[in-house]
Amino acid sequence: MSAKPKSSAELVGWLWRHYLRQHMGLLGIAVIFMLIEGSMVGAVSYMMQPMFDEIFVEGNSGALGWVSITFFAIFAIRGLAGVVQKVTLANISQKTAAHLRLDLLNRLIRQDTSFHKDHPPGFLIQRVQSDVTAVNQVWQVIITGAGRDLISLVALIGVAISVDLVWTAIMLIGVPLAFLPIGMAQRYVRKKASSARDLGATLATRLDEIFHGIVPIKLNSLERYQSDRFKGHMDFFVRSEVRASFGTASITGLIDVMAGLGFMGVLLYGGAEIISGEKTVGQFMSFFTAIGLAFDPMRRLASISGTWQVAAAALERIKELLDAPILLLSPTDPVPAPEGKPDIDLRDVRLDYGDAKVLRGLTLHAEAGKTTALVGASGAGKSTVFNLLTRLVDPQDGAVELSGVPVNRIALDELRDLYSVVTQDALLFDETLRENILLGRDDVSDAELQTVLDAAHVSDFLPKLEHGIETRVGPRGSALSGGQRQRVVIARALLRDTPILLLDEATSALDAQSEKVVQAALDRLSGGRTTLVIAHRLSTIRSADKIVVMDRGAVVDEGTHEELLARGGIYADLYRLQFQDGLEVVDRSGIAAMASKGKTPLNGAGTTLGWLGRLRARLLG
């Protein structure tokens, strides 16, 4: 948040310029009917004098008809005007909220990954949903209050003044006394409302994490732990909301105290004039009704001033998100993307996340139309290479190019249209299987769709689904198995038919049978494309044209599977560890390479994994 909160005038001005000015016509209609509705309250109080003086006191039966008809007309007009202005304002407020939500979503989607690391999903959901709802609801109330209630107040005070100016002055004597405490209460409400909005975002984040992590929570018996943590946040939230409500209620309470002081003064002063005959009962009832009715809109206006502080706290956060700079932008003078299957080059690339050095002068080359695999320990920078190629992040130094064209010179949409990405987290939406593959495309024929379904082995499990390709896959694809989700993502990638394929641990979470099917689909997908593969399971990359070994953000070795095994080093050690743990089946060339360095499959590094492998072999032998 900014150090200095925006003033109410700044926030209202911003909201008017960006969202309300386009509805000026509807607002004009609403204001006209507000004027009519508000003025009818003054008419009611004005009619109290002839009703009392001419009908009740003097017994004038001739006045009974026109006074009754006038009262009926006043209430009928007020009712009709109220319906029109409320429906009109509801239309404006809902359209404004929809526009605001859409702008927020469009802005947040365009932010880079570092922004989303700093702003968790629950926080952003709170901004887009709850904060916009708060602004929407309060804005409609504020327009109504500032319009109808203010007009009613002016009309009623006008009637009171027409009866007796002195009585009116006495009645309003407490108004100046209330300014200072009301101002203090408003500042208090805004502070507590701001705290409540922050805590609301924390609660939304906690819920998002709990429901997305429901399986590990159950497996680790963390239900009570998570519930207690949520209760702690909820207790703070409740206290902040109650304190904000106290501030809002204090404002209306001050109005009531002021009203009581004024009524006491009028009764003491005006009562004596009525007893002496200087004023009539009808005049007093007209005045009393006007002032009595005036305090209702006055209380609502005072309450709105407190409620506005709640909306201002939400609106300030919304404006901050909309004003947040977008760091990764499409170039203003883009160059065309390379045609065909491009080479991939990273030269002396350096990238830091804060104080953490992720890439330290990384240089690698992936040849067009061939498969290049990236291996190395977790944290070596492999996934960061994918993020650089797709411009989810930009480096601090160095060049990232496709066939000699810097990726930051290509229009973002055009750049990302070059890639198909398959990761271990097969992201599916809670839509039908068809929609998860097409992703909004309407130019795909049934024959084309069937082709990719067959190639990705999605057709193998479609008959088992209740509604076939029209089956909803559930939140994050939860209705499908891991292998099925991966095949759907592969079908999506096949349909995109892009020249570059990025595979990030695409089979790491699968069982042996699912891995075999998915790997076959991946092999078909990568054919003829420039392919980069990240894999910890080395059996999946033996046939790669080149394997690049990374360590601590730099390339330390590269070559084919056989060349790397023959040279030894990190790749050979990784391969040997996986073999000794029984995770791999070593081919003859691998054994020969290891033997040429004086090592055998069972006497390699002498690690615990190797000892376990030998022990298992003896027990089974």
C-alpha positions in Angstrom: 0.0 0.0 0.0 1.1 3.6 -0.6 2.2 5.5 2.5 -0.3 8.2 2.1 -4.0 7.2 1.7 -5.9 8.7 -1.2 -8.4 11.4 -0.3 -12.1 10.7 -0.8 -12.2 13.4 -3.5 -9.3 11.7 -5.4 -11.0 8.3 -5.2 -14.4 9.6 -6.3 -12.8 11.5 -9.1 -10.9 8.5 -10.3 -14.1 6.3 -10.2 -16.1 9.0 -12.0 -13.5 9.4 -14.8 -12.9 5.8 -15.5 -16.3 4.1 -14.8 -19.2 6.4 -14.1 -18.9 9.1 -16.8 -19.9 6.7 -19.5 -23.3 6.3 -17.8 -24.1 10.0 -17.6 -27.4 9.6 -19.4 -28.7 7.0 -17.0 -27.3 9.0 -14.0 -29.2 12.1 -15.3 -32.5 10.1 -15.3 -31.8 8.7 -11.8 -31.1 12.3 -10.5 -34.3 13.6 -11.9 -36.4 10.9 -10.2 -34.3 11.4 -7.0 -35.3 15.0 -7.0 -39.0 14.0 -7.4 -38.8 11.3 -4.6 -36.8 13.6 -2.2 -39.1 16.6 -2.7 -42.2 14.5 -1.9 -41.0 14.1 1.7 -41.0 17.9 2.0 -44.5 18.0 0.5 -45.7 15.6 3.2 -44.5 17.8 6.0 -45.8 20.9 4.3 -49.3 19.3 4.1 -49.4 18.7 7.9 -50.3 22.4 8.5 -53.6 22.5 6.5 -54.5 19.0 7.7 -54.3 20.0 11.4 -55.4 23.7 11.2 -58.2 23.4 8.6 -59.5 19.9 9.2 -58.7 18.9 12.8 -58.8 22.3 14.5 -61.4 24.3 12.4 -63.4 21.3 11.2 -63.5 22.4 7.6 -65.0 19.4 5.8 -64.5 21.0 2.4 -60.8 20.8 2.8 -61.0 17.0 3.6 -61.2 16.0 -0.1 -58.4 18.0 -1.6 -56.0 17.3 1.4 -56.7 13.5 1.1 -56.2 13.5 -2.6 -53.0 15.5 -2.3 -51.6 13.1 0.2 -52.4 10.1 -2.0 -50.8 11.9 -5.0 -47.6 12.7 -3.0 -47.1 9.0 -1.9 -48.0 7.6 -5.4 -45.5 9.9 -7.1 -42.9 9.2 -4.5 -43.3 5.4 -4.9 -43.1 5.5 -8.7 -40.0 7.8 -8.6 -38.4 5.5 -6.1 -38.8 2.5 -8.3 -37.4 4.2 -11.4 -34.3 5.7 -9.6 -33.5 2.4 -7.8 -33.7 0.3 -10.9 -31.6 2.8 -12.8 -29.0 3.0 -10.1 -28.9 -0.8 -9.9 -28.2 -1.0 -13.6 -25.4 1.6 -13.3 -23.8 -0.1 -10.3 -23.9 -3.6 -11.7 -22.4 -2.5 -15.1 -19.7 -0.5 -13.2 -18.8 -3.5 -11.0 -18.6 -5.7 -14.1 -16.4 -3.2 -15.9 -14.2 -2.9 -12.8 -13.9 -6.6 -12.3 -13.0 -7.2 -16.0 -10.4 -4.4 -15.9 -8.9 -5.9 -12.8 -8.7 -9.4 -14.3 -7.2 -8.1 -17.5 -4.6 -6.2 -15.6 -3.7 -9.0 -13.2 -3.5 -11.6 -16.0 -0.9 -9.5 -17.8 1.4 -9.2 -14.7 4.6 -11.2 -14.6 5.3 -14.3 -12.5 7.1 -12.3 -9.8 4.0 -10.2 -9.2 1.9 -13.3 -8.7 4.5 -14.7 -6.3 4.1 -11.6 -4.2 0.3 -11.6 -4.5 -1.2 -15.1 -3.7 -4.4 -16.2 -5.4 -6.6 -15.6 -2.3 -5.4 -12.0 -2.1 -6.3 -11.3 -5.7 -9.6 -13.1 -5.5 -10.5 -10.9 -2.5 -9.7 -7.8 -4.6 -11.6 -8.9 -7.6 -14.6 -10.3 -5.8 -15.1 -8.9 -2.3 -13.6 -5.5 -2.7 -15.4 -4.7 -6.0 -18.7 -6.0 -4.3 -18.1 -3.6 -1.4 -17.5 -0.7 -3.7 -20.5 -1.6 -5.8 -22.9 -1.9 -2.9 -21.7 1.2 -1.2 -21.6 3.3 -4.4 -25.2 2.7 -5.0 -26.1 3.6 -1.4 -23.9 6.7 -1.7 -25.6 7.9 -4.9 -29.0 7.3 -3.4 -27.9 9.1 -0.2 -26.2 12.0 -1.8 -29.2 12.4 -4.2 -32.5 11.4 -2.6 -31.6 11.9 1.1 -29.8 15.2 0.4 -32.7 16.5 -1.6 -35.2 15.3 1.1 -33.1 17.1 3.7 -33.0 20.4 1.8 -36.8 20.2 1.2 -37.6 19.5 4.8 -35.3 22.2 6.2 -36.9 24.6 3.7 -40.4 23.7 5.1 -39.0 24.1 8.7 -37.6 27.5 7.8 -40.9 28.6 6.2 -42.7 27.8 9.5 -40.2 29.5 11.8 -36.5 30.5 11.2 -35.7 30.7 15.0 -37.1 27.3 15.7 -35.0 25.9 12.8 -31.9 27.5 14.2 -32.5 26.1 17.6 -33.1 22.7 16.2 -29.8 22.6 14.3 -27.7 24.2 17.1 -25.9 20.9 17.8 -24.8 20.4 14.1 -21.5 22.3 14.4 -20.7 20.5 17.7 -20.8 17.2 15.9 -18.3 18.0 13.1 -15.1 17.2 15.0 -16.2 13.9 16.6 -17.7 12.8 13.3 -14.4 13.5 11.5 -12.5 11.5 14.1 -14.9 8.6 13.8 -14.5 8.6 10.0 -10.7 8.3 10.2 -11.1 5.5 12.7 -13.5 3.6 10.5 -11.2 3.9 7.4 -8.2 2.6 9.4 -10.2 -0.4 10.8 -11.8 -1.1 7.5 -8.4 -1.1 5.8 -7.2 -3.6 8.3 -10.3 -5.7 7.8 -9.8 -5.8 4.0 -6.2 -7.0 4.5 -7.3 -9.7 6.9 -10.1 -10.7 4.5 -7.4 -11.3 1.9 -5.5 -13.4 4.3 -8.5 -15.5 5.0 -9.2 -16.0 1.3 -5.5 -17.1 0.8 -5.8 -19.6 3.7 -9.0 -21.1 2.3 -7.4 -21.3 -1.2 -4.4 -23.2 0.3 -6.6 -25.5 2.4 -8.9 -26.6 -0.3 -6.1 -27.0 -2.9 -4.1 -29.0 -0.4 -7.0 -31.1 1.0 -5.4 -34.5 0.2 -2.1 -33.9 2.1 -4.1 -32.3 4.9 -6.1 -35.5 5.3 -3.1 -37.8 4.9 -1.2 -35.9 7.6 -4.2 -35.5 9.9 -3.9 -31.7 9.8 -7.6 -30.9 9.9 -7.5 -29.6 13.5 -4.2 -27.7 12.8 -5.5 -26.0 9.8 -8.9 -25.2 11.4 -7.1 -23.6 14.4 -4.9 -21.5 12.2 -7.9 -20.3 10.2 -9.7 -19.6 13.5 -6.8 -17.4 14.6 -7.1 -15.3 11.4 -10.8 -15.2 11.7 -10.7 -13.9 15.3 -8.6 -10.9 14.1 -10.9 -10.3 11.2 -14.0 -10.3 13.4 -12.4 -7.8 15.8 -11.5 -5.5 13.0 -15.0 -5.7 11.5 -16.6 -5.1 14.9 -14.4 -2.1 15.5 -15.2 -0.7 12.1 -18.9 -1.1 12.8 -18.5 0.6 16.1 -17.0 3.6 14.3 -19.9 3.7 11.8 -22.5 3.3 14.5 -20.9 6.1 16.5 -21.5 8.6 13.7 -25.2 7.9 13.6 -25.2 8.0 17.4 -23.8 11.5 17.4 -26.6 12.6 15.0 -29.2 11.2 17.5 -27.6 13.1 20.4 -27.6 16.3 18.3 -31.3 15.6 17.4 -32.2 15.2 21.0 -30.5 18.5 22.0 -32.4 20.3 19.2 -35.8 18.9 20.0 -35.4 19.8 23.6 -34.6 23.4 22.7 -37.6 23.7 20.3 -40.0 22.3 22.8 -38.9 24.7 25.5 -39.0 27.7 23.2 -41.8 26.8 20.7 -44.1 25.3 23.3 -44.3 28.6 25.1 -45.3 30.3 21.9 -48.1 27.8 21.2 -49.4 28.2 24.7 -49.5 31.9 24.3 -51.3 31.6 20.9 -48.5 33.1 18.8 -48.2 29.9 16.8 -50.9 27.4 15.8 -50.9 23.6 16.4 -50.8 23.1 12.7 -47.6 25.1 12.3 -45.9 23.2 15.1 -47.0 19.8 13.6 -45.7 20.9 10.2 -42.4 22.0 11.7 -42.2 19.0 14.0 -42.9 16.6 11.1 -40.3 18.3 8.8 -37.6 18.1 11.5 -38.6 14.6 12.5 -38.4 13.4 8.9 -35.2 15.4 8.3 -33.3 13.5 10.9 -33.8 10.2 9.0 -32.0 11.3 5.9 -29.5 13.1 8.1 -28.7 9.9 10.0 -28.4 8.0 6.7 -26.1 10.6 5.3 -24.0 10.4 8.4 -24.0 6.6 8.2 -23.0 6.8 4.6 -20.0 8.9 5.5 -18.8 6.0 7.7 -19.7 3.4 5.2 -17.8 5.3 2.5 -14.6 4.8 4.5 -15.1 1.0 4.1 -15.6 1.5 0.4 -12.6 3.9 0.2 -10.3 1.3 1.8 -11.4 -1.3 -0.8 -11.3 1.2 -3.7 -7.8 2.3 -2.8 -6.5 -1.3 -3.0 -8.3 -1.8 -6.3 -6.7 1.4 -7.7 -3.3 0.3 -6.5 -3.6 -3.0 -8.4 -4.8 -1.3 -11.5 -2.0 1.2 -11.3 0.7 -1.4 -10.7 3.2 -1.3 -13.6 3.4 -4.2 -16.0 7.0 -5.1 -16.2 6.9 -7.6 -19.1 5.5 -5.8 -22.1 5.3 -6.6 -25.8 7.8 -4.5 -27.7 6.5 -1.3 -29.3 8.3 -2.0 -32.6 8.2 -5.9 -32.8 10.1 -7.9 -35.4 8.5 -10.9 -37.1 9.0 -14.3 -35.4 11.4 -16.7 -37.2 9.6 -19.0 -39.6 9.9 -22.8 -39.5 11.7 -24.7 -36.8 14.0 -22.3 -35.0 17.3 -22.8 -33.3 17.4 -21.8 -29.6 20.3 -19.9 -28.2 21.1 -18.5 -24.7 24.4 -16.7 -24.4 26.0 -15.6 -21.1 22.5 -15.2 -19.5 22.4 -14.0 -15.9 19.3 -13.9 -13.8 18.8 -13.1 -10.1 15.7 -13.3 -8.0 16.4 -10.8 -5.2 19.7 -12.0 -3.6 19.5 -15.5 -5.1 21.6 -16.0 -8.2 19.7 -18.4 -10.5 21.6 -18.3 -13.7 25.3 -17.5 -13.8 26.4 -16.8 -17.3 24.3 -19.7 -18.9 25.2 -20.5 -22.5 23.5 -23.3 -24.5 22.4 -24.1 -28.0 19.4 -26.3 -29.1 19.5 -27.2 -32.7 16.4 -26.8 -34.9 14.2 -29.8 -35.3 16.1 -31.9 -32.7 15.6 -32.8 -29.1 17.8 -31.2 -26.4 17.5 -32.5 -22.8 18.3 -30.4 -19.7 19.4 -32.4 -16.6 20.7 -31.4 -13.2 19.8 -31.1 -9.6 16.8 -29.2 -8.4 17.6 -25.5 -8.4 20.1 -25.8 -11.3 18.0 -23.4 -13.4 16.4 -25.7 -15.8 12.8 -24.4 -15.5 14.1 -20.9 -15.6 15.3 -21.6 -19.1 11.7 -22.3 -20.1 10.5 -19.1 -18.4 13.1 -17.1 -20.3 12.2 -18.5 -23.7 8.5 -17.8 -23.1 9.2 -14.4 -21.5 7.6 -15.2 -18.2 10.7 -13.5 -17.0 13.5 -11.4 -18.6 17.2 -11.8 -17.7 19.3 -9.0 -16.2 22.0 -9.7 -18.7 22.7 -11.9 -21.8 20.8 -12.8 -24.9 17.9 -15.2 -25.5 17.3 -15.8 -29.2 15.3 -17.9 -31.6 17.3 -18.3 -34.9 19.1 -15.1 -34.1 16.0 -13.1 -33.2 15.9 -11.8 -29.6 12.7 -13.0 -27.9 12.2 -9.6 -26.3 11.9 -8.1 -29.9 9.0 -10.4 -30.8 5.4 -9.5 -29.9 4.4 -11.5 -26.8 1.3 -13.2 -28.4 3.3 -14.1 -31.5 6.2 -15.4 -29.4 4.1 -17.6 -27.2 2.3 -19.0 -30.3 5.6 -20.7 -31.1 5.5 -22.9 -28.1 3.6 -26.0 -26.8 4.3 -26.7 -23.2 3.7 -29.9 -21.3 4.6 -30.0 -17.6 4.3 -32.4 -14.7 1.4 -30.2 -13.4 -1.1 -30.9 -16.2 -3.3 -27.8 -15.8 -6.9 -28.5 -16.7 -9.9 -26.2 -16.2 -13.2 -27.2 -14.7 -14.7 -27.5 -18.1 -15.5 -30.4 -20.5 -12.7 -32.5 -21.9 -13.5 -31.0 -25.3 -13.1 -27.4 -24.1 -9.8 -28.3 -22.3 -8.4 -29.4 -25.6 -9.8 -26.8 -27.9 -9.4 -23.8 -25.4 -11.9 -21.7 -27.2 -10.9 -22.6 -30.8 -13.8 -23.0 -33.2 -11.8 -23.7 -36.3 -11.1 -27.4 -35.5 -13.0 -30.0 -37.5 -14.2 -33.3 -35.9 -11.7 -35.2 -38.0 -8.8 -33.0 -36.8 -9.9 -33.4 -33.2 -10.2 -37.2 -33.5 -6.7 -37.3 -35.0 -5.1 -35.6 -32.0 -7.2 -37.7 -29.6 -5.9 -40.8 -31.2 -2.3 -39.6 -31.3 -2.3 -38.5 -27.6 -4.0 -41.8 -26.6 -7.0 -39.9 -25.2 -9.3 -42.1 -27.3 -8.1 -45.1 -25.1 -10.0 -43.9 -22.0 -12.9 -41.8 -23.6 -15.3 -44.8 -23.7 -14.9 -45.2 -19.9 -16.2 -41.6 -19.3 -19.9 -41.2 -18.7 -20.3 -38.4 -21.3 -17.2 -39.1 -23.4 -15.5 -36.0 -24.6 -18.3 -33.8 -23.1 -17.4 -35.0 -19.6 -16.4 -32.3 -17.1 -13.0 -32.9 -15.8 -13.5 -31.3 -12.3 -11.5 -28.7 -10.5 -7.9 -28.8 -11.9 -8.8 -32.1 -13.7 -9.5 -34.0 -10.4 -12.0 -36.3 -12.2 -9.1 -37.8 -14.3 -6.1 -39.7 -13.3 -2.6 -38.3 -13.6 -1.9 -40.2 -16.8 -5.2 -39.1 -18.3 -4.6 -35.5 -17.5 -1.2 -35.7 -19.2 -2.7 -37.2 -22.3 -5.2 -34.4 -22.5 -2.5 -31.8 -22.3 -0.5 -33.6 -25.0 -3.6 -33.6 -27.2 -3.9 -29.8 -26.6 -0.2 -29.4 -27.6 -0.7 -31.5 -30.7 -3.6 -29.4 -31.8 -1.5 -26.2 -31.4 1.0 -27.7 -33.8 3.8 -25.2 -32.8 7.4 -25.4 -34.0 8.9 -25.5 -30.5 8.0 -28.1 -27.8 8.9 -27.6 -24.1 8.6 -30.7 -21.8 9.1 -30.2 -18.1 9.1 -33.4 -16.2 6.1 -34.5 -18.2 6.1 -38.2 -17.0 7.7 -37.8 -13.5 4.5 -38.3 -11.5 3.2 -41.3 -13.5 3.2 -45.0 -12.9 5.1 -47.3 -15.2 2.1 -48.2 -17.4 0.9 -44.6 -17.7 4.4 -43.4 -18.4 4.8 -45.8 -21.3 1.6 -44.6 -23.0 2.4 -40.9 -22.3 6.0 -41.3 -23.4 4.8 -42.7 -26.7 2.5 -39.8 -27.2 5.3 -37.4 -26.4 7.6 -39.1 -28.9 5.0 -38.5 -31.5 4.5 -34.9 -30.4 8.2 -34.1 -30.5 8.8 -35.5 -34.0 10.2 -32.8 -36.3 10.0 -30.0 -33.7 12.7 -28.1 -31.8 12.3 -29.8 -28.5 13.6 -29.0 -25.0 13.1 -31.6 -22.3 13.6 -31.3 -18.6 13.8 -34.7 -16.9 15.1 -36.2 -13.7 14.2 -39.7 -14.9 17.1 -40.2 -17.2 15.5 -43.2 -19.0 13.2 -40.8 -20.8 16.0 -38.8 -22.5 18.5 -41.5 -23.6 17.5 -41.0 -27.2 17.8 -37.1 -27.1 20.0 -35.7 -29.7 21.9 -33.7 -27.1 21.9 -33.7 -23.3 22.9 -30.5 -21.5 24.0 -30.9 -17.9 23.4 -27.9 -15.6 24.7 -27.1 -12.2 24.1 -23.9 -10.1 22.8 -21.9 -13.1 25.5 -22.8 -15.6 26.2 -25.5 -18.2 28.9 -27.9 -17.0 28.7 -30.6 -19.7 26.9 -31.6 -22.8 26.8 -34.4 -25.3 24.9 -37.6 -26.2 23.9 -40.2 -23.5 26.8 -42.4 -24.5 29.4 -39.6 -24.6 28.4 -38.3 -21.2 28.5 -41.7 -19.6 31.9 -42.3 -21.1 33.3 -39.0 -19.8 31.9 -39.5 -16.2 31.0 -36.4 -14.2 27.6 -35.3 -13.0 25.5 -37.0 -15.6 27.3 -40.4 -15.1 26.9 -40.0 -11.3 23.2 -39.3 -11.7 22.7 -42.2 -14.0 24.6 -44.5 -11.8 22.6 -43.5 -8.7 19.3 -44.1 -10.5 20.5 -47.5 -11.8 21.8 -48.7 -8.4 18.4 -47.7 -6.9 16.7 -50.0 -9.3 15.0 -47.1 -11.1 16.6 -47.6 -14.5 17.5 -50.5 -16.7 21.0 -49.8 -18.0 21.7 -50.5 -21.7 24.8 -52.3 -22.9 26.5 -49.1 -24.0 26.0 -47.6 -20.5 27.5 -50.7 -18.8 30.4 -50.6 -21.3 31.0 -47.0 -20.6 31.0 -47.6 -16.9 33.2 -50.6 -17.2 35.7 -48.6 -19.3 36.3 -46.4 -16.2 36.9 -49.3 -14.0 33.4 -49.3 -12.4 30.7 -51.9 -12.4 26.9 -51.4 -11.9 27.1 -52.7 -8.4 30.4 -51.2 -7.1 30.0 -47.6 -8.4 30.0 -44.8 -5.8 29.7 -46.8 -2.7 26.7 -44.7 -1.6 23.8 -45.8 0.6 21.7 -46.2 -2.5 24.3 -48.5 -4.0 24.5 -50.6 -0.8 20.7 -50.9 -0.7 20.8 -52.0 -4.4 23.4 -54.7 -3.6 21.4 -55.8 -0.5 18.2 -56.1 -2.5 20.0 -58.1 -5.2 21.3 -60.6 -2.6 17.9 -60.9 -0.9 16.2 -61.6 -4.3 19.0 -63.8 -5.6 
